[in-house]
Amino acid sequence: MFIVHGGWSSWSNFTSCSATCNGGSQTRSRNCSNPIPRHGGRTCAGQQLQTAQCNLQTPPVDGMWSAWSEYSQCTVTCGGGAMQRTRECSDPTPTHGGRPCEG
């Protein structure tokens, strides 16, 4: 009989990311089986599991229109004028590649 020290197997593939955006984590593993320690041999040194961050990008936010403002005063006091009101693309403002407001 002779002493056989343990050796690590290859790393497995990483698991799926725990989140699709804003950061998640994924893990992979390996086993102390290449070879298995025998006859008093040492087990493998180091980590069996490895964790990595994934999908760190921030998701796009599409713009939405704010509520309409109050109407302005009429441009004339008699005989057909105009009044205005406005709204802004700020509820929310498009960010991270999101689409601007339409219409």
C-alpha positions in Angstrom: 0.0 0.0 0.0 1.2 3.5 -0.7 -0.2 6.9 0.2 -2.3 8.7 -2.5 -2.9 12.4 -2.0 -6.1 13.8 -3.3 -6.3 15.9 -6.5 -9.0 18.2 -7.8 -11.3 17.3 -10.7 -11.9 19.9 -13.4 -14.2 22.8 -12.5 -17.9 22.3 -13.4 -19.6 24.9 -15.6 -21.0 27.9 -13.8 -24.6 27.7 -12.8 -27.1 30.2 -14.3 -26.9 33.7 -12.9 -29.3 34.3 -10.0 -30.5 37.6 -11.5 -31.0 38.8 -15.1 -29.7 42.3 -14.3 -28.5 44.6 -11.5 -26.1 41.9 -10.4 -26.4 38.3 -9.4 -24.1 35.4 -8.6 -23.2 32.1 -10.1 -21.2 29.2 -8.7 -19.2 26.3 -10.0 -17.6 23.4 -8.1 -15.0 20.7 -8.3 -14.4 17.5 -6.3 -11.4 16.0 -4.6 -11.6 12.9 -6.7 -8.7 13.0 -9.2 -7.5 10.9 -7.5 -9.4 10.3 -4.3 -7.1 10.4 -1.2 -6.2 6.9 0.0 -4.2 5.2 2.7 -3.7 8.4 4.8 -3.1 10.7 1.9 -4.0 14.4 2.2 -7.3 15.8 1.0 -7.2 18.5 -1.6 -6.2 22.0 -0.5 -8.2 25.0 -1.7 -11.8 25.8 -2.4 -14.4 23.3 -3.6 -16.9 26.1 -4.6 -16.2 29.3 -6.5 -18.6 32.2 -6.7 -18.6 34.9 -9.3 -20.7 38.0 -9.9 -22.7 38.2 -13.1 -25.2 40.4 -15.0 -23.9 43.6 -13.4 -25.5 45.9 -16.1 -28.3 48.1 -15.1 -31.5 47.5 -17.1 -32.8 50.2 -19.5 -35.5 52.5 -18.3 -38.0 53.8 -20.9 -39.1 57.4 -20.6 -42.7 58.2 -19.6 -44.6 61.5 -20.0 -45.3 63.6 -16.9 -48.8 65.0 -16.2 -49.9 67.9 -18.3 -49.3 71.4 -16.9 -52.1 73.8 -16.4 -53.2 75.8 -19.5 -51.5 79.1 -20.0 -53.4 82.3 -20.3 -55.0 83.0 -23.6 -52.8 84.9 -26.0 -55.6 87.4 -26.7 -58.6 88.6 -24.7 -61.1 88.6 -27.6 -61.4 87.0 -31.0 -59.7 83.6 -31.0 -56.3 83.1 -29.3 -54.4 80.2 -28.1 -53.6 78.5 -24.8 -50.7 76.1 -24.2 -49.9 73.4 -21.8 -46.8 71.2 -21.7 -45.5 67.9 -20.4 -42.0 66.5 -20.1 -40.5 63.1 -20.7 -39.4 62.9 -17.1 -41.6 60.4 -15.3 -39.1 58.7 -15.5 -36.5 60.1 -17.7 -35.1 57.5 -20.1 -31.8 56.1 -18.8 -29.4 53.3 -19.6 -30.4 53.0 -23.2 -34.2 53.2 -22.6 -36.6 54.5 -25.2 -37.5 58.2 -25.2 -41.2 59.2 -24.9 -43.2 59.2 -28.1 -46.3 61.2 -29.1 
